[in-house]
Amino acid sequence: MLADILERLHVADDPRIASIADAAERPGEVISSNPTTAEPLASVRLDTAEDYERIAETASKAFRAWRRVPGPVRGQAVRAIADELRKHKQDLGALVTMEVGKIRSEGEGEVQETIDIADFAVGLSRQLYGLTMPSERADHRIEERWHPLGPVGVITAFNFPNAVWGWNAMIGAVCGDSIIWKPSLYAPLTAIATNAICARVLKELDHPDIFQLVIGTDDAVGERLVADKRVPLISATGSCRMGRIVSQKVAARLGKCLLELGGNNAVIFEPDANLSLAIPSTVFGAVGTAGQRCTSTRRLLCHESIADEVVEKFAKAYEQIRLGDPLDASTHVGPLIHEHAVEQFLSAMTEAQDQGGELIVGGGRAEVEGLKGHFVQPTIIRAPADNNLPIALEETFAPILYVFTYKDLDEAIEMHNGVDQGLSSAIFSESMRAAERFTSESGSDCGLAYVNLGTSGAEIGGAFGGEKDTGGGRESGSDAWKAYMRRQTVSIHSGSTIQLAQGIRFDQ
């Protein structure tokens, strides 16, 4: 099946794909494994430091030509990319599913997200607006112009091996930037196929080398990318620990960072919450992608008056969750990405119960007939009466939902904000006052706030990102495009006499 998919995606002969038939660990290669079966998919050749230097120089040269192409023309090129991605959506989605374990609809949905952001970028290519400002001096005018920034380094995590690159690459491309992509070593095949499709389209339009791909270790290529002064912006998605390392190294060369890091996201259930809406929304937030989204719901803050009822309903809902092969359309939840993730899940389970948490459902490995992958049981842990459950302050990339209770909304918001990260948040309530309180300046401290929606599943039209340890970056929609350009304030004098600002005289 994999060989057929790669053939249809026109990457079966890509020189980076070292072997499919006898994938094995060899020097200079990495194995892409199927987390559903724990079996290898292919061996992929890693780039070296010398490869990185060639790739970076190619991207720099391509940028110098691409920046001179008018924005609307760049937009039409991105439009052609979107059309080509539509043709390959099913195969790319299947590749995502095979390589990282997302269920089929999520794999295809991720490719759709790249298509959506490409469509958004096409319109944006005619709307890279600057401002005009009145001058205090006669015969003068002031305006802002936005210019292409340069090659943009994009570092992506395994859990969104297509879409997060798409957010950056499609916006960066219409802004006039070239892209150097360093994908996760857990998802190299998706990166090879995605980049090849987009690069091929631009090459056919006589815009070669805009999209560059570098697959390698942190030592060989990652550190070089982050430290490279030719790359003015590094957009990095990953753990908070990784973000701190990247931001310090980029700051040392006075470069720019766009960080989208971890999340410890909570949902508040008010007494008047519509449970028929709130529970399925929160179940998806907690178990979708096997809890391996940065926006996954980690904590449920439930009003004490409805807590017992809510926990009972959640337990029944979890009984309906079907674990299995993510390529099967009936599957709700696939595997974790690797065995180490399973071990981290089991360790969190032990800590939670040692700290007084009550195991409601799940809590262990999951046996799936015919599959030897990295499956765990979607889990609910109820916090002790005093809400003291330190493990819940940590982000475990697994389908774990910690349930807490509260007395009033102020207490819930304080609990909600009492974690290091600040990515996604939600409240379920029929009260306008509660909704406004939650989304006010003294409410949720997250970059994303939802009312009667779950924490997971952002649309591309709004800027995506978070605060605090989540990094403060913004990608995708709204005015996130400004991160990929440089602002220039232009003052133009059309008169014939010298006039200095602030009334300074220098002509006497």
C-alpha positions as CSV (number, residue, x, y, z in Angstrom):
1,M,0.0,0.0,0.0
2,L,2.8,2.4,0.9
3,A,4.6,1.8,-2.3
4,D,1.5,2.5,-4.3
5,I,0.8,5.8,-2.4
6,L,4.4,7.0,-2.9
7,E,4.2,6.1,-6.6
8,R,1.0,8.2,-7.0
9,L,2.5,11.1,-5.1
10,H,5.5,10.9,-7.5
11,V,8.1,10.4,-4.8
12,A,8.8,6.7,-5.1
13,D,12.1,7.5,-6.7
14,D,13.1,10.3,-4.3
15,P,16.8,9.9,-3.4
16,R,16.0,10.5,0.3
17,I,13.9,7.4,0.5
18,A,16.7,4.8,0.9
19,S,14.6,1.6,1.2
20,I,11.1,0.4,1.6
21,A,11.4,-3.3,1.1
22,D,14.1,-3.9,3.7
23,A,13.8,-0.8,5.9
24,A,16.5,-1.1,8.6
25,E,18.6,1.1,10.8
26,R,21.8,2.1,8.9
27,P,24.3,4.8,9.4
28,G,23.1,8.1,8.0
29,E,19.5,6.9,7.8
30,V,16.4,7.0,10.0
31,I,13.5,4.6,10.0
32,S,9.9,5.8,9.5
33,S,7.7,3.4,11.5
34,N,4.0,2.8,11.5
35,P,2.8,3.3,15.2
36,T,-0.2,1.2,14.5
37,T,1.8,-2.0,13.8
38,A,5.2,-1.0,15.3
39,E,6.7,-2.1,12.0
40,P,9.1,-0.1,9.7
41,L,7.7,1.7,6.7
42,A,10.9,2.9,5.1
43,S,14.4,4.0,5.7
44,V,15.1,7.6,4.9
45,R,18.5,9.2,4.2
46,L,19.5,11.9,6.6
47,D,21.0,15.2,5.4
48,T,24.5,16.1,6.6
49,A,25.9,19.5,7.6
50,E,27.2,19.8,4.0
51,D,23.8,19.1,2.7
52,Y,22.3,21.8,4.9
53,E,24.8,24.4,3.6
54,R,23.8,23.6,0.0
55,I,20.1,23.8,0.8
56,A,20.4,27.0,2.7
57,E,22.4,28.7,0.0
58,T,19.8,27.5,-2.6
59,A,17.0,28.9,-0.5
60,S,18.8,32.3,-0.2
61,K,19.4,32.5,-3.9
62,A,15.7,31.6,-4.6
63,F,14.5,34.2,-2.2
64,R,16.4,37.0,-4.0
65,A,14.5,36.2,-7.2
66,W,11.1,35.4,-5.6
67,R,10.9,38.6,-3.6
68,R,10.8,40.5,-6.9
69,V,7.8,38.6,-8.2
70,P,4.6,40.7,-7.6
71,G,2.5,39.6,-4.6
72,P,-0.6,38.7,-6.7
73,V,1.6,36.6,-9.0
74,R,3.0,34.8,-6.0
75,G,-0.6,34.2,-5.0
76,Q,-1.5,32.6,-8.2
77,A,1.4,30.2,-7.8
78,V,0.1,29.3,-4.4
79,R,-3.4,28.8,-5.9
80,A,-1.9,26.2,-8.2
81,I,-0.3,24.5,-5.2
82,A,-3.8,24.3,-3.6
83,D,-5.2,22.7,-6.7
84,E,-2.5,20.1,-6.8
85,L,-2.9,19.3,-3.1
86,R,-6.6,18.7,-3.7
87,K,-5.7,16.0,-6.3
88,H,-3.6,14.2,-3.8
89,K,-5.6,14.8,-0.6
90,Q,-6.6,11.2,0.0
91,D,-3.1,9.7,-0.6
92,L,-1.4,12.4,1.5
93,G,-4.0,11.9,4.3
94,A,-3.4,8.1,4.2
95,L,0.4,8.7,4.4
96,V,-0.2,10.9,7.5
97,T,-2.3,8.1,9.0
98,M,0.3,5.5,8.3
99,E,3.2,7.5,9.6
100,V,1.8,9.2,12.8
101,G,-1.3,7.1,13.6
102,K,-4.1,9.7,13.1
103,I,-7.4,8.3,12.1
104,R,-8.1,8.6,8.4
105,S,-10.5,11.6,8.6
106,E,-7.9,13.5,10.7
107,G,-5.2,12.7,8.2
108,E,-7.2,14.0,5.3
109,G,-8.4,16.9,7.4
110,E,-4.8,18.0,8.0
111,V,-4.2,18.1,4.3
112,Q,-7.4,20.1,3.9
113,E,-6.1,22.6,6.4
114,T,-3.0,23.2,4.1
115,I,-5.4,23.6,1.2
116,D,-7.5,26.1,3.2
117,I,-4.5,28.2,4.2
118,A,-3.3,28.2,0.6
119,D,-6.7,29.5,-0.4
120,F,-6.5,32.1,2.3
121,A,-3.0,33.1,1.2
122,V,-4.2,33.6,-2.4
123,G,-6.5,36.4,-1.3
124,L,-3.9,37.7,1.2
125,S,-1.5,38.2,-1.7
126,R,-3.5,41.2,-2.8
127,Q,-4.0,42.5,0.8
128,L,-0.4,43.0,2.2
129,Y,-1.5,46.4,3.2
130,G,0.6,49.2,4.7
131,L,-0.6,52.4,6.4
132,T,-0.4,56.0,5.4
133,M,0.1,58.6,8.1
134,P,-0.2,62.4,8.1
135,S,3.1,64.3,8.5
136,E,3.5,67.4,10.7
137,R,5.5,69.0,7.9
138,A,4.1,70.5,4.8
139,D,4.8,68.7,1.5
140,H,5.7,65.5,3.3
141,R,4.0,62.2,3.6
142,I,4.6,59.0,5.6
143,E,3.7,55.5,4.7
144,E,4.5,51.9,5.8
145,R,5.6,49.3,3.3
146,W,5.9,45.6,3.9
147,H,8.7,43.8,2.2
148,P,9.7,40.1,2.0
149,L,11.7,39.0,5.0
150,G,14.0,36.3,3.7
151,P,14.4,32.5,3.9
152,V,12.1,31.2,6.8
153,G,13.1,28.2,8.8
154,V,10.2,26.0,9.7
155,I,10.6,23.3,12.4
156,T,7.6,21.0,12.8
157,A,6.5,18.3,15.2
158,F,5.2,14.8,14.4
159,N,1.6,15.4,15.4
160,F,0.9,17.8,12.5
161,P,3.4,16.7,9.8
162,N,1.6,18.5,7.0
163,A,-0.6,21.4,8.2
164,V,1.7,23.3,10.4
165,W,4.3,23.5,7.6
166,G,1.4,24.6,5.4
167,W,0.5,27.5,7.7
168,N,4.0,28.8,7.5
169,A,4.9,27.9,3.9
170,M,1.7,29.2,2.1
171,I,1.7,32.5,4.0
172,G,5.5,32.9,3.7
173,A,5.4,32.2,0.0
174,V,2.8,34.9,-0.8
175,C,4.9,37.3,1.4
176,G,7.9,36.6,-0.9
177,D,9.9,34.3,1.3
178,S,11.6,31.0,0.6
179,I,11.1,28.2,3.1
180,I,13.6,25.7,4.7
181,W,11.6,22.9,6.3
182,K,13.1,20.7,9.0
183,P,10.4,18.1,9.8
184,S,10.1,15.6,12.7
185,L,12.2,12.5,12.2
186,Y,9.0,10.5,13.1
187,A,7.3,11.8,9.9
188,P,9.9,12.2,7.1
189,L,7.8,10.5,4.4
190,T,4.9,13.0,4.8
191,A,7.4,15.8,4.6
192,I,9.1,14.4,1.5
193,A,5.8,14.0,-0.3
194,T,4.3,17.3,0.7
195,N,7.3,19.4,-0.1
196,A,7.8,17.6,-3.5
197,I,4.2,18.3,-4.6
198,C,4.5,22.0,-3.8
199,A,8.1,22.4,-5.1
200,R,7.1,20.7,-8.4
201,V,4.2,23.1,-9.0
202,L,6.4,26.1,-8.5
203,K,9.2,24.7,-10.7
204,E,6.7,24.2,-13.5
205,L,5.7,27.9,-13.1
206,D,9.4,28.8,-13.4
207,H,9.8,29.6,-9.7
208,P,12.2,26.9,-8.6
209,D,13.8,26.2,-5.2
210,I,11.3,28.2,-3.1
211,F,10.5,25.2,-0.9
212,Q,13.6,23.4,0.6
213,L,13.5,20.4,2.8
214,V,16.3,19.3,5.2
215,I,15.8,16.0,7.1
216,G,18.4,15.5,9.7
217,T,19.4,15.4,13.4
218,D,19.6,18.4,15.6
219,D,23.4,18.1,15.7
220,A,23.9,17.9,11.9
221,V,21.2,20.4,10.7
222,G,18.9,21.6,13.4
223,E,21.5,23.7,15.3
224,R,22.8,25.1,12.0
225,L,19.4,26.2,10.9
226,V,18.6,27.9,14.2
227,A,22.0,29.7,14.2
228,D,22.0,30.7,10.5
229,K,22.0,34.5,10.0
230,R,20.7,33.9,6.5
231,V,17.4,32.8,8.0
232,P,15.8,35.8,9.7
233,L,12.8,34.0,11.1
234,I,12.6,30.6,12.8
235,S,9.1,29.2,13.2
236,A,9.3,26.3,15.6
237,T,6.6,23.9,16.8
238,G,7.3,21.5,19.7
239,S,7.8,21.2,23.4
240,C,8.4,24.1,25.7
241,R,11.8,22.7,26.4
242,M,12.6,22.8,22.7
243,G,11.2,26.3,22.4
244,R,13.5,27.6,25.1
245,I,16.6,26.2,23.4
246,V,15.5,27.6,20.0
247,S,14.6,31.0,21.3
248,Q,17.8,31.5,23.1
249,K,20.0,30.6,20.1
250,V,18.0,32.7,17.7
251,A,18.0,35.7,20.2
252,A,21.8,35.4,20.4
253,R,22.0,36.4,16.7
254,L,19.2,38.9,17.1
255,G,16.9,36.9,14.8
256,K,13.2,36.5,15.1
257,C,11.2,33.6,16.5
258,L,7.7,32.4,16.0
259,L,7.0,29.7,18.7
260,E,4.0,27.4,19.0
261,L,4.8,25.2,22.0
262,G,2.9,23.1,24.5
263,G,-0.5,23.4,26.0
264,N,-2.3,22.3,29.2
265,N,-5.8,23.1,28.0
266,A,-8.9,23.2,30.2
267,V,-12.6,23.2,29.6
268,I,-15.0,24.8,32.2
269,F,-18.5,23.3,32.6
270,E,-20.9,25.8,34.2
271,P,-24.0,24.5,35.9
272,D,-26.1,25.5,32.9
273,A,-23.9,23.8,30.3
274,N,-25.7,22.0,27.5
275,L,-24.2,18.5,28.2
276,S,-25.4,17.0,24.9
277,L,-23.1,19.6,23.3
278,A,-20.4,19.8,25.9
279,I,-19.6,16.1,26.4
280,P,-19.0,15.0,22.8
281,S,-17.0,18.2,22.1
282,T,-14.8,17.6,25.1
283,V,-14.4,13.9,24.4
284,F,-13.0,14.7,20.9
285,G,-10.7,17.3,22.5
286,A,-9.4,14.8,25.0
287,V,-9.0,11.7,22.8
288,G,-8.6,13.1,19.2
289,T,-5.2,12.2,17.8
290,A,-4.9,10.0,20.9
291,G,-4.4,13.2,23.0
292,Q,-1.3,14.2,21.0
293,R,-2.4,17.7,19.9
294,C,-1.0,20.8,21.5
295,T,-4.7,21.8,21.8
296,S,-5.9,18.5,23.4
297,T,-8.1,18.9,26.4
298,R,-6.1,17.9,29.5
299,R,-8.3,19.3,32.3
300,L,-12.1,19.4,32.9
301,L,-13.2,22.0,35.5
302,C,-16.7,21.0,36.4
303,H,-19.1,22.9,38.7
304,E,-19.6,20.9,41.9
305,S,-23.4,20.8,41.4
306,I,-23.1,18.7,38.2
307,A,-19.7,16.9,38.7
308,D,-21.1,13.5,39.5
309,E,-23.5,13.5,36.6
310,V,-20.8,14.7,34.2
311,V,-18.3,12.1,35.3
312,E,-20.9,9.3,34.9
313,K,-21.8,10.5,31.4
314,F,-18.2,10.8,30.4
315,A,-17.5,7.2,31.6
316,K,-20.4,6.0,29.4
317,A,-19.2,8.0,26.4
318,Y,-15.7,6.5,26.8
319,E,-17.2,3.0,26.6
320,Q,-18.2,3.9,23.0
321,I,-14.7,4.8,21.8
322,R,-13.4,2.4,19.3
323,L,-9.6,1.9,19.3
324,G,-8.0,0.3,16.2
325,D,-6.4,0.7,12.9
326,P,-6.7,4.4,12.0
327,L,-7.1,3.5,8.3
328,D,-10.4,1.9,9.3
329,A,-13.2,4.4,9.0
330,S,-14.9,3.1,12.1
331,T,-11.9,3.8,14.3
332,H,-12.1,6.8,16.7
333,V,-8.6,6.6,18.3
334,G,-5.4,5.3,16.9
335,P,-2.0,4.7,18.6
336,L,0.5,6.9,20.3
337,I,3.6,7.8,18.2
338,H,6.1,5.4,19.8
339,E,6.8,3.2,22.8
340,H,8.4,6.0,24.8
341,A,5.1,7.9,24.7
342,V,3.4,4.8,26.1
343,E,5.9,4.7,28.9
344,Q,5.3,8.4,29.7
345,F,1.5,7.7,29.8
346,L,1.9,4.8,32.2
347,S,4.2,6.9,34.4
348,A,1.6,9.7,34.5
349,M,-1.0,7.1,35.5
350,T,1.1,5.9,38.4
351,E,1.8,9.4,39.6
352,A,-1.8,10.5,39.3
353,Q,-3.1,7.6,41.5
354,D,-0.2,8.0,44.0
355,Q,-1.3,11.6,44.4
356,G,-4.8,10.6,45.2
357,G,-6.4,10.7,41.8
358,E,-9.3,8.3,41.3
359,L,-9.2,6.2,38.1
360,I,-12.6,6.4,36.4
361,V,-11.9,4.6,33.1
362,G,-8.8,3.5,31.3
363,G,-5.3,3.8,32.8
364,G,-3.3,1.2,30.9
365,R,-2.1,-0.3,27.6
366,A,-4.8,-1.2,25.2
367,E,-4.8,-4.5,23.4
368,V,-6.1,-4.2,19.8
369,E,-6.7,-7.5,18.0
370,G,-4.2,-8.1,15.2
371,L,-2.1,-5.0,15.9
372,K,1.0,-4.6,17.9
373,G,1.2,-0.8,17.9
374,H,1.5,1.7,20.7
375,F,-2.1,1.8,21.9
376,V,-3.3,3.0,25.3
377,Q,-6.7,3.3,26.9
378,P,-8.4,6.7,26.8
379,T,-8.4,7.7,30.5
380,I,-10.3,9.8,33.0
381,I,-8.8,10.6,36.4
382,R,-10.8,12.4,39.0
383,A,-8.8,14.7,41.2
384,P,-9.1,14.4,45.0
385,A,-11.6,16.7,46.9
386,D,-8.9,19.3,47.5
387,N,-8.0,19.5,43.8
388,N,-4.3,18.8,44.7
389,L,-3.1,16.8,41.7
390,P,0.4,18.0,40.7
391,I,0.7,15.7,37.7
392,A,-2.1,17.6,36.0
393,L,0.1,20.6,35.8
394,E,2.3,18.7,33.4
395,E,1.5,18.1,29.7
396,T,1.4,14.4,28.9
397,F,1.0,13.7,25.2
398,A,-1.7,11.0,25.7
399,P,-5.5,10.7,26.0
400,I,-5.7,11.6,29.7
401,L,-8.5,13.9,31.1
402,Y,-8.2,15.1,34.6
403,V,-11.5,16.2,36.3
404,F,-11.6,18.9,38.9
405,T,-14.5,20.6,40.7
406,Y,-15.1,24.2,41.6
407,K,-17.6,26.4,43.5
408,D,-17.9,29.5,41.3
409,L,-16.6,30.9,38.0
410,D,-13.9,33.1,39.6
411,E,-12.4,30.0,41.2
412,A,-12.7,28.0,37.9
413,I,-10.9,30.8,36.0
414,E,-8.1,30.9,38.6
415,M,-7.7,27.1,38.3
416,H,-7.9,27.3,34.6
417,N,-5.0,29.9,34.4
418,G,-2.9,28.2,37.0
419,V,-0.6,26.3,34.6
420,D,2.5,27.4,32.8
421,Q,1.1,27.1,29.3
422,G,-1.6,29.3,27.7
423,L,-2.7,27.9,24.4
424,S,-6.4,26.8,24.2
425,S,-9.4,27.2,26.5
426,A,-13.1,26.7,26.5
427,I,-16.3,27.2,28.5
428,F,-19.7,25.6,28.1
429,S,-22.5,27.8,29.4
430,E,-25.8,29.2,28.3
431,S,-25.0,32.5,30.2
432,M,-23.9,35.5,28.2
433,R,-22.3,36.9,31.4
434,A,-20.3,33.7,32.0
435,A,-19.1,33.7,28.3
436,E,-18.2,37.4,28.5
437,R,-16.4,36.9,31.8
438,F,-14.4,34.0,30.4
439,T,-13.3,35.9,27.3
440,S,-12.6,39.2,29.0
441,E,-9.3,40.7,30.0
442,S,-9.5,39.0,33.4
443,G,-10.7,35.7,32.0
444,S,-8.9,33.0,30.1
445,D,-5.2,33.8,29.7
446,C,-4.8,31.7,26.6
447,G,-4.3,32.7,23.0
448,L,-7.4,30.7,22.0
449,A,-10.7,30.9,23.8
450,Y,-13.9,29.0,22.8
451,V,-17.5,29.4,24.0
452,N,-19.6,26.2,23.6
453,L,-16.8,24.6,21.6
454,G,-14.0,22.3,22.5
455,T,-10.4,23.3,22.7
456,S,-9.3,21.4,19.6
457,G,-10.0,22.1,16.0
458,A,-9.1,25.7,15.1
459,E,-10.1,27.2,11.8
460,I,-7.4,28.8,9.7
461,G,-9.1,32.3,9.6
462,G,-7.9,33.2,13.1
463,A,-4.4,33.6,14.3
464,F,-3.2,30.4,16.0
465,G,-0.9,30.5,19.1
466,G,-0.7,31.0,22.8
467,E,0.8,32.9,25.7
468,K,3.2,32.1,28.6
469,D,5.2,29.0,28.0
470,T,3.3,28.3,24.8
471,G,5.7,30.9,23.3
472,G,3.6,33.9,22.2
473,G,3.8,33.2,18.5
474,R,0.9,33.5,16.0
475,E,0.5,31.5,12.8
476,S,-2.2,31.0,10.1
477,G,-4.9,33.6,9.7
478,S,-5.7,37.2,10.7
479,D,-2.6,39.4,10.5
480,A,-0.2,36.6,11.3
481,W,1.4,37.3,7.9
482,K,3.2,40.3,9.3
483,A,5.7,37.9,11.0
484,Y,6.9,36.8,7.6
485,M,7.7,40.4,6.3
486,R,9.7,43.3,7.3
487,R,8.1,46.7,7.9
488,Q,9.6,49.9,6.4
489,T,8.5,53.4,7.4
490,V,8.9,55.6,4.3
491,S,8.9,59.4,4.5
492,I,8.8,61.3,1.3
493,H,9.4,65.1,0.8
494,S,8.0,66.6,-2.3
495,G,8.8,70.3,-1.5
496,S,11.9,72.4,-2.1
497,T,12.7,73.7,1.4
498,I,14.2,71.9,4.4
499,Q,11.8,71.2,7.2
500,L,12.9,69.2,10.2
501,A,10.6,67.4,12.6
502,Q,9.8,68.7,16.1
503,G,10.3,72.2,14.9
504,I,14.1,72.0,14.8
505,R,15.8,74.8,12.8
506,F,19.1,74.2,11.0
507,D,18.9,76.8,8.3
508,Q,20.1,79.9,10.2
